Amino acid sequence: MPREIDLSLLRTFVTIAQTGNMTVAGRHLNLTQAAVSQQIKRLEEQFGTELFDRRQRRLRVTSSGEKLVSYAERILSQNDEIWGLMTSPEFEGQIRLGVPHDIVAAFMPQVLRSFSRSWPRVEVMLECSTSAELHRALERGDIDLTLTTESTPGKQDELLLADQLVWVGAVGGCAHERTPLPVSLGDEYCAFRAAAAKALAAERREWRFTCVTDNMSALCATLEADLAVAPLLSQSVPEGLQILDGESGLPTLPSYYINLYQAAVNPSPIATELAKHITHSFGLRYPKAA
């Protein structure tokens, strides 16, 4: 006799696997933490195996959970694609989205994945650059909307997230103890460059460039190798790196803001829909910023 898997249980499982946290997953799914926990318990009972390692603060899938993730994502993707095909407006075409180098990996995969499920016939073209260049590209009409990282918040409908700029380095590293301090930064248009230089100058801390690049992979490589430290948003710190707290002796950095801007004149319906989707996704993940 064939057995059917409850898609709502699979969706809860995948959301926890992506976020690593039942409370955050509950926000995405509009469920309480208790309801999320109960759904995972039911799924584990159905399969007769544990799907998450609960010994760490961030939940990680077990070996059994790893086997399930890709299949569950595929099933949910097909389900959402069918639902979108049958119920969504006839949006199709191409949308050009700008995202700064330093936040694309941390914030965009889940947003773009869910948007693609809802609007399977819309192609999102991603343009990565500095916030300053993305502003100019929006003004020229080269892109349809853009996220930015800026020292000032946008208007209420533009602000996605307020976050603390922090120093980041290798886990257990000692680069922050060196003099002059080795610092990896973006190019001359990097949004965080002036803030880092000002904070170091205020404490008369000698420093030098180790890496100047608009490539986040290259910048992170210098951090992982313990060759330098760098300023990043606290919510964008990649795994394998750590935030350097006050005991590191590094100066405190200011808050920064992730803003979202559309074309000022006649934004396309697809761009407006993507903007709503991004705002909603950030609001679920960071409810205080919504």
C-alpha positions in Angstrom: 0.0 0.0 0.0 1.6 3.3 -1.0 2.3 5.9 1.7 2.0 9.6 1.2 4.3 12.2 2.8 2.7 15.4 4.1 4.2 18.3 2.1 3.8 20.6 5.1 6.1 18.4 7.1 8.6 18.4 4.3 8.4 22.2 4.0 9.1 22.6 7.7 12.0 20.2 7.5 13.6 22.1 4.6 13.1 25.5 6.2 14.8 24.4 9.4 17.6 22.8 7.3 18.1 26.2 5.5 17.9 28.4 8.6 19.3 26.1 11.3 16.8 27.4 13.8 13.2 26.3 14.6 12.2 29.8 15.8 13.4 31.4 12.6 11.8 28.6 10.5 8.5 29.3 12.4 8.6 32.9 11.3 9.0 31.9 7.7 6.1 29.4 8.0 3.9 31.5 10.2 4.0 28.8 12.9 4.9 28.7 16.5 8.1 27.1 17.6 6.1 24.4 19.4 4.2 23.6 16.1 7.5 23.4 14.2 9.0 21.1 16.8 5.8 18.9 16.7 5.9 18.7 12.9 9.5 17.5 12.9 8.8 15.0 15.6 6.0 13.6 13.4 8.2 13.4 10.3 11.0 11.6 12.3 8.4 9.2 13.7 7.2 8.4 10.2 10.7 7.7 8.9 11.9 6.1 12.2 15.1 8.2 12.3 16.4 11.5 13.7 16.7 14.2 11.0 18.5 16.9 13.1 21.5 17.0 15.5 20.1 19.0 18.4 23.3 19.1 20.4 24.4 22.4 18.9 22.8 25.8 18.9 22.5 25.8 15.1 20.5 22.7 14.1 22.3 20.6 11.5 20.9 17.7 9.6 22.0 14.2 10.4 23.2 11.7 7.8 19.6 10.7 7.4 18.5 14.3 7.1 21.2 14.9 4.4 19.6 12.1 2.3 16.2 13.7 2.6 17.1 17.4 1.9 17.7 17.3 -1.8 14.6 15.1 -2.5 12.4 17.2 -0.3 13.6 20.4 -2.0 12.9 18.9 -5.4 9.3 17.8 -4.4 8.5 21.2 -2.9 9.9 23.0 -5.9 7.7 21.0 -8.2 4.7 21.6 -6.0 5.3 25.4 -5.8 6.0 25.6 -9.6 2.6 23.9 -10.3 0.8 26.1 -7.8 2.4 29.2 -9.3 1.6 28.1 -12.8 -2.0 27.5 -12.1 -2.8 30.5 -9.8 -0.3 33.3 -10.4 -0.7 36.3 -12.8 0.9 35.8 -16.1 4.2 37.4 -15.1 7.1 36.4 -17.4 10.2 37.9 -18.7 13.5 39.2 -17.2 14.2 41.3 -14.1 17.6 42.8 -13.4 18.5 42.9 -9.6 21.5 44.5 -8.1 23.1 43.2 -4.9 26.4 44.3 -3.2 29.2 41.7 -3.2 29.3 41.5 0.6 25.7 40.5 1.2 24.7 38.4 -1.9 25.8 35.0 -0.4 24.4 35.6 3.0 21.0 37.0 2.1 20.0 36.2 -1.5 19.9 32.4 -2.1 16.8 31.7 -0.1 15.0 34.8 -1.4 15.8 34.0 -5.0 14.9 30.3 -4.6 11.4 31.1 -3.1 10.8 33.8 -5.8 11.7 31.4 -8.6 9.2 28.9 -7.1 6.4 31.5 -7.1 7.3 33.0 -10.5 8.9 30.2 -12.6 8.6 32.1 -15.8 10.5 35.2 -14.6 14.3 35.2 -15.1 16.3 37.1 -12.5 19.6 38.5 -13.8 21.9 39.2 -10.8 24.3 42.2 -11.0 26.9 42.3 -8.2 28.9 45.5 -7.5 29.4 48.2 -4.9 26.5 50.1 -3.5 27.6 53.3 -5.1 27.9 51.7 -8.6 24.5 49.9 -8.2 22.9 53.3 -7.4 24.3 54.7 -10.6 23.2 51.6 -12.6 19.7 52.1 -11.2 19.7 55.7 -12.3 20.9 54.8 -15.8 18.2 52.1 -16.1 20.7 49.3 -16.4 19.0 47.5 -13.5 15.4 47.4 -12.3 16.0 47.4 -8.5 18.8 47.1 -6.1 19.8 46.3 -2.6 22.5 48.5 -1.0 24.6 48.6 2.2 24.7 52.2 3.4 25.6 54.2 6.5 22.1 55.8 6.6 18.8 54.1 6.6 16.4 54.4 3.6 12.8 55.5 4.0 10.5 53.2 5.9 9.5 51.3 2.7 13.2 51.1 1.6 14.8 49.9 4.8 15.2 46.1 5.0 17.7 45.6 7.9 19.7 47.6 10.4 22.8 45.7 11.3 26.1 46.2 13.3 29.3 46.4 11.4 31.8 44.1 13.1 35.4 43.0 12.8 35.8 39.5 11.4 38.8 37.2 11.4 39.9 33.5 11.4 38.6 31.3 14.1 41.3 31.2 16.8 43.4 33.6 14.7 45.9 36.3 15.8 45.9 38.7 12.8 44.1 41.3 15.1 47.1 41.3 17.4 49.6 42.4 14.8 51.0 45.9 14.3 50.4 47.5 11.9 46.9 45.8 11.8 46.5 43.9 8.5 43.0 44.8 7.0 41.3 43.4 3.9 38.8 45.8 2.3 36.8 46.3 -0.8 37.9 48.7 -3.5 37.7 52.5 -3.2 33.9 52.4 -3.5 33.5 49.9 -0.6 30.7 51.0 1.7 32.6 49.9 4.8 36.1 51.3 3.9 35.7 54.8 5.3 34.0 53.6 8.5 36.9 51.2 9.2 39.6 53.8 8.5 37.8 56.4 10.6 37.4 54.0 13.6 41.1 53.0 13.4 42.3 56.6 13.1 40.2 57.6 16.1 42.2 55.1 18.2 45.5 55.9 16.5 45.8 52.3 15.5 48.4 51.7 12.8 47.1 49.5 9.9 47.9 48.5 6.4 46.0 47.0 3.4 46.4 43.3 3.0 43.8 42.8 0.2 41.8 45.4 -1.8 39.3 43.6 -3.9 35.6 43.5 -4.9 35.7 39.7 -4.9 34.3 38.4 -1.6 35.9 34.9 -2.1 39.3 36.5 -2.3 38.7 38.7 0.7 37.4 35.8 2.8 40.4 33.7 1.8 42.7 36.2 3.5 40.6 36.1 6.6 40.5 32.3 6.8 44.3 32.2 6.3 44.6 34.5 9.3 46.4 37.1 7.1 44.0 39.9 8.0 40.8 41.1 9.6 37.9 42.8 7.8 34.7 44.8 8.6 31.5 42.9 7.7 27.8 43.1 8.7 27.2 40.8 11.6 24.5 38.9 9.8 26.7 38.2 6.8 29.7 36.6 8.4 30.4 33.3 6.5 30.8 30.0 8.3 34.4 29.4 9.2 35.1 32.9 10.3 34.3 34.6 13.7 33.3 38.0 15.0 36.1 39.6 17.0 34.6 41.0 20.2 35.7 43.8 22.4 38.5 41.8 23.9 40.2 41.8 20.6 41.3 45.4 21.1 39.7 46.6 17.8 37.6 49.8 17.7 33.8 49.6 17.7 32.3 50.1 14.3 29.0 51.9 13.4 25.7 50.4 12.4 24.9 50.0 8.7 21.7 49.5 6.8 20.5 47.3 4.0 18.2 49.3 1.8 16.1 48.4 -1.3 15.5 50.8 -4.1 13.4 50.6 -7.3 13.4 52.7 -10.4 11.9 56.1 -9.5 9.8 56.3 -12.7 7.5 53.6 -14.0 8.9 50.4 -12.3 7.8 47.3 -14.0 5.1 45.1 -12.4 7.7 42.2 -12.2 10.2 44.5 -10.4 7.4 45.6 -8.0 6.5 42.0 -7.3 10.2 41.1 -6.6 10.6 44.1 -4.3 7.5 42.9 -2.3 9.0 39.4 -2.2 12.4 40.6 -0.9 10.7 42.9 1.7 8.5 40.1 2.9 11.4 37.7 3.1 13.5 40.1 5.2 10.5 40.9 7.4 10.0 37.2 8.2 13.7 36.6 9.0 14.3 39.9 10.8 10.8 40.9 12.2 12.2 44.0 14.1 13.3 45.5 10.8 10.0 44.8 9.0 
